Amino acid sequence: MALPGVYRPQTDTLLLAEALALEDLGPRTDALEIGTGTGALALHAAGRGARVTAVDVSWPAVVTARLNSWRRRLPLRVLHGDFAERTVGCRFDLVVTNPPYVPAPGARLPSRGPERAWDAGPDGRGVIDRICAGAPALLRPGGVLLMVHSAMCGAEETLDRLTGAGLAAEVTVSASVPWGPVLRSRRAWLEQRGLAAATDEWEELVIIRAQSQ
């Protein structure tokens, strides 16, 4: 279930779930999901025995994830707020995130509304760059970050940032999906920015896996 305005699982969520299924999880695994939405990925990890903390800046998302945890009868610690502020001093074996990554005309990230789940500034990296910078402090030795985002906002830059931060990073999965209504509504602006061509109808999504040394 999802309260109004909460991002529902879509293709990017499913790709991340497939990547998550390949990770070794168990009762000793401490996991974090950044931007949990409905809690689908966090509950996937909890269902495999991991101790999971989920965080989201949206109160409707927090309530939704808590309700879904209760409905599934799976333990889930769901926190409201910015991931960096709510995880100070904490380290995890696994961090999973489907951050906002859609390039948007506004210079500032939205502070309310469903757009918070996808709008990520003019280059689409408003949240991604913060996760890249914070990942080393969040991961235990050998810990893994799994992140999905669009190739439109620069998979190579994400790899460079994570590698520069001391992590071993690679693209493990990519998939092409049809443009959704948000991208279609911004076609002219995306073309002006050089982020899309007039004939583009498909978006490449990537899963990036980065591991702490």
Buried (B, 14 or more C-beta within 10 A) or exposed (E): EBBEBBBEBEBBBBBBBEBBEEBEBEEEBBBBBBBBBBBBBBBBBBEBEBBBBBBBBBBBBBBBBBBBBEEEEBEBBBBEEEBBEBBEEEBBBBBBBBBBBBBBEEEEBBEEEBBBBBBBBBBBBBBBBBBBBBBBEBBEEEBBBBBBBBBBBBBEBBBEBBBEBEBEBEBBBEBEBEBEEEBEEBBEBBEEBEBBEEEBEEBEBBBBBBBBE
